[in-house]
């Protein structure tokens, strides 16, 4: 005897979602520079100097204290 749950699972496995989209493969990330700055260390704001591709050089107090921070973890 087939239960309602087994019927539902069979229907779901047989029919893929209509709204499912194919995801494009992620773009290759550039290699960091030789003099890159690790996260939470002091950086220079006008250079792309952070080692992590998703990190940004964030400055405070009139751009005197700058650190590489990971602002978007889903990058």
C-alpha positions in Angstrom: 0.0 0.0 0.0 1.4 3.4 -1.0 1.0 6.3 1.4 0.3 9.9 0.5 3.8 10.9 1.4 5.3 8.3 -1.0 3.1 9.5 -3.8 4.1 13.1 -3.2 7.8 12.1 -3.2 7.4 10.2 -6.4 5.7 13.1 -8.1 8.5 15.5 -7.0 11.3 13.3 -8.1 9.7 12.7 -11.6 9.1 16.4 -12.4 11.8 19.0 -12.0 10.7 22.4 -10.9 9.6 24.7 -13.7 11.1 27.7 -11.9 14.5 26.1 -11.4 17.2 28.0 -13.3 20.6 26.8 -14.3 23.3 28.6 -12.4 26.3 29.9 -14.3 29.7 28.7 -13.0 31.4 31.3 -10.8 33.9 33.6 -12.4 37.5 32.8 -11.6 38.9 35.1 -9.0 42.1 37.0 -9.7 45.2 36.0 -7.8 46.1 38.5 -5.0 49.1 40.8 -5.4 52.4 39.9 -3.8 52.1 42.7 -1.3 48.5 42.2 -0.4 47.1 42.9 3.1 45.3 40.1 5.1 41.9 40.7 6.7 41.8 43.1 9.7 45.2 44.5 8.9 46.1 48.1 8.0 45.6 48.9 4.3 45.8 51.9 1.9 42.3 53.1 0.7 43.1 53.9 -2.9 44.8 50.6 -3.8 43.1 47.3 -4.2 45.5 45.8 -1.7 43.4 43.3 0.3 44.3 39.6 -0.2 40.7 38.4 0.0 38.8 39.1 -3.3 35.7 40.0 -1.4 37.3 42.3 1.2 37.4 46.0 1.0 39.7 48.6 2.5 37.3 50.4 5.0 38.5 53.6 6.5 37.4 55.5 9.7 38.2 58.8 11.4 38.9 61.0 8.3 40.5 58.1 6.4 43.4 57.7 8.9 42.6 54.2 10.2 42.0 51.8 7.3 41.5 48.0 7.6 40.7 45.2 5.1 37.2 44.0 6.1 35.0 41.3 4.6 31.7 43.1 4.1 29.9 40.6 2.0 30.5 37.0 3.1 28.4 35.6 0.2 30.7 37.2 -2.4 
